Amino acid sequence: MAGGQHRPSNDWSQSMLKQLITASLAALALTAPAVHAHEAGEIIVRAGAANVSPVEDSSRLKVGGAGVPGTQATLNDNTQLGLTAGYMITDHIGIELLAATPFTHRIGVKGVDAALGVPAGTIDGKFGDTKHLPPTISLQYYPLDGKSRIQPYVGAGLNYTWFFDEKLSSRQKANGFSDLKLDNSFGLALQLGMDVQITDKLLFNVAVWRMDIDTTATVRHSALGKVKVDVDVDPWVYMVGVGYKF
C-alpha cells in the first residue's frame, strides 16, 4: 500500500473476531438472567454412576489371635447406580441421603502362601466376594446465592455400611475354608459436590465422598480354625450424574 502501511491479514482478523465473539458469549452467559438455583423447601433427586474405590489398610491375617507376618487382605473397586435424595432446609442448608444399587467387591489375600510354605497360587489371590450397601446421610452447606447457575457444596454426616451375600471362591472352599463373614460398619463421611443448573428443574452433578468404613472379616478353616483380618476400607466414592428438582 502507498505510504508503506500494512493491512492486517484476513487470518489475523478472523482470529480476533472469533476471540471477541467467544468473549462476548462468555460475558452474556455470566450476565444473563439465571435460572433460579436451590431454594428452601425444594427436593433434589440425583442419579448417576457411582464408583466406590477402597483405600484399604489391612492388618495381618490372624490365626488363633496371632498375626501371620507378611499377610494382608485386599478389596477392588466397583461402579453401580448411585442415587441421592436431598431436601433444602434453607436456601443454603440441605440434608441428603445417599443410596445405591448393591456394590460387589472381590476380596483377595496376599502373602499367605509364603507364610504357610505352600506353592504360589494355592491360597493367594481371589478369596471371595461380598456385596455392600452404603446408606449415608449428610448435612450440606451451599455457600453461593440463588442467582448462581453453579452451586458448589460441602457436606458432613454418617455412613452405615451393610455387608451381605459373602461368598468364598470355589478354590478356597477346596482349600478347606468356610463361613466367610464381614462385620457391618458405622462411621463418619465427608462430601464435596457441585450442581450446574441446565434448566429450572434439571441439573448436572458431580460429587465425591470420603467414608470411614472399618470391618473385620472372619472365616473358618478345617485345620487352622478361625481366621480373621481387620480392614480399614475408607473408600473414596465418586458420582457423576444428573438431578431433578421438585
ZAMARGU-4260 file (C-alpha; in steps of 0.2 Angstrom, whole numbers, plus 5000, padded with zeros to 4 digits):
<rodrens>
0) 5000/5000/5000 | 5005/5018/4997 | 5015/5026/5012 | 5021/5009/5017 | 5006/5005/5028
5) 5002/4986/5032 | 4985/4979/5031 | 4982/4965/5044 | 4979/4948/5036 | 4962/4940/5035
10) 4968/4926/5046 | 4973/4938/5060 | 4956/4947/5058 | 4946/4931/5059 | 4955/4925/5074
15) 4952/4942/5083 | 4934/4941/5078 | 4932/4923/5085 | 4940/4928/5101 | 4929/4943/5103
20) 4913/4933/5099 | 4919/4920/5112 | 4922/4933/5125 | 4905/4941/5121 | 4896/4924/5123
25) 4905/4921/5139 | 4900/4938/5146 | 4882/4936/5141 | 4882/4919/5149 | 4888/4927/5165
30) 4877/4942/5165 | 4861/4933/5158 | 4846/4931/5169 | 4850/4915/5179 | 4838/4901/5182
35) 4834/4900/5200 | 4845/4889/5210 | 4842/4880/5226 | 4828/4887/5237 | 4821/4882/5254
40) 4808/4868/5253 | 4815/4860/5237 | 4818/4842/5235 | 4833/4837/5224 | 4834/4819/5217
45) 4851/4815/5209 | 4856/4799/5199 | 4872/4793/5191 | 4887/4782/5190 | 4894/4779/5207
50) 4911/4771/5210 | 4917/4765/5227 | 4937/4765/5227 | 4943/4757/5243 | 4959/4764/5251
55) 4961/4749/5262 | 4973/4747/5276 | 4973/4728/5281 | 4980/4720/5297 | 4989/4704/5296
60) 4978/4688/5295 | 4976/4682/5312 | 4976/4663/5316 | 4972/4659/5335 | 4973/4678/5338
65) 4991/4679/5332 | 4995/4689/5316 | 5004/4680/5302 | 5018/4691/5296 | 5018/4697/5278
70) 4999/4693/5275 | 4985/4705/5271 | 4968/4707/5263 | 4963/4717/5248 | 4947/4724/5240
75) 4944/4730/5222 | 4933/4745/5217 | 4916/4744/5209 | 4904/4755/5200 | 4885/4755/5202
80) 4870/4766/5200 | 4870/4780/5213 | 4855/4789/5220 | 4853/4803/5231 | 4838/4812/5238
85) 4840/4829/5246 | 4829/4842/5255 | 4834/4861/5256 | 4830/4866/5274 | 4835/4884/5269
90) 4842/4892/5253 | 4860/4887/5260 | 4857/4872/5270 | 4852/4855/5264 | 4851/4837/5270
95) 4854/4822/5259 | 4853/4803/5259 | 4865/4793/5248 | 4859/4776/5242 | 4864/4764/5228
100) 4862/4748/5220 | 4872/4735/5229 | 4891/4736/5226 | 4901/4720/5223 | 4919/4718/5229
105) 4932/4705/5226 | 4941/4700/5242 | 4959/4695/5239 | 4973/4689/5251 | 4992/4691/5249
110) 5007/4683/5257 | 4998/4668/5264 | 5007/4655/5253 | 5024/4661/5258 | 5019/4661/5276
115) 5012/4643/5275 | 5026/4637/5264 | 5014/4631/5251 | 5016/4633/5232 | 5012/4650/5225
120) 4994/4652/5220 | 4987/4639/5232 | 4978/4652/5243 | 4985/4669/5237 | 4974/4679/5225
125) 4955/4679/5225 | 4947/4673/5241 | 4929/4678/5238 | 4916/4691/5235 | 4905/4702/5246
130) 4891/4715/5242 | 4888/4730/5252 | 4876/4745/5253 | 4882/4762/5260 | 4867/4772/5265
135) 4874/4789/5270 | 4866/4805/5277 | 4874/4821/5276 | 4871/4839/5281 | 4876/4851/5267
140) 4881/4869/5265 | 4879/4879/5249 | 4889/4895/5250 | 4883/4904/5234 | 4867/4914/5232
145) 4852/4908/5222 | 4857/4918/5207 | 4872/4907/5203 | 4870/4893/5190 | 4884/4884/5198
150) 4881/4878/5216 | 4896/4870/5225 | 4893/4862/5242 | 4901/4853/5256 | 4893/4840/5267
155) 4897/4830/5283 | 4887/4816/5290 | 4886/4797/5295 | 4888/4782/5285 | 4881/4764/5289
160) 4889/4750/5278 | 4880/4734/5277 | 4890/4719/5270 | 4880/4704/5264 | 4880/4689/5252
165) 4898/4685/5256 | 4904/4670/5246 | 4920/4661/5245 | 4928/4656/5229 | 4927/4638/5224
170) 4946/4637/5226 | 4946/4642/5244 | 4932/4630/5248 | 4943/4617/5241 | 4957/4623/5252
175) 4946/4620/5267 | 4938/4637/5271 | 4920/4640/5275 | 4908/4653/5283 | 4915/4670/5277
180) 4908/4685/5286 | 4911/4703/5286 | 4905/4715/5300 | 4895/4730/5296 | 4902/4747/5299
185) 4896/4764/5306 | 4907/4779/5303 | 4909/4797/5298 | 4908/4804/5280 | 4913/4820/5271
190) 4907/4826/5255 | 4911/4839/5241 | 4900/4842/5226 | 4894/4854/5213 | 4877/4856/5204
195) 4876/4865/5187 | 4859/4872/5183 | 4854/4866/5165 | 4835/4872/5167 | 4825/4877/5182
200) 4822/4859/5186 | 4836/4849/5178 | 4854/4850/5183 | 4871/4841/5181 | 4880/4835/5196
205) 4897/4829/5202 | 4901/4823/5220 | 4914/4814/5230 | 4913/4807/5247 | 4927/4800/5259
210) 4920/4787/5271 | 4926/4780/5286 | 4922/4761/5284 | 4930/4748/5295 | 4926/4729/5295
215) 4933/4713/5302 | 4932/4698/5291 | 4931/4681/5298 | 4932/4664/5290 | 4934/4646/5297
220) 4947/4633/5291 | 4946/4615/5293 | 4964/4614/5300 | 4968/4632/5306 | 4951/4635/5314
225) 4945/4653/5315 | 4955/4666/5304 | 4951/4684/5305 | 4958/4701/5297 | 4954/4719/5301
230) 4952/4731/5286 | 4950/4749/5286 | 4942/4751/5269 | 4940/4770/5270 | 4935/4772/5252
235) 4933/4787/5240 | 4916/4787/5232 | 4914/4797/5216 | 4897/4800/5207 | 4893/4809/5191
240) 4875/4811/5185 | 4860/4822/5183 | 4847/4829/5195 | 4829/4835/5195 | 4821/4847/5207
245) 4803/4846/5214
</rodrens>
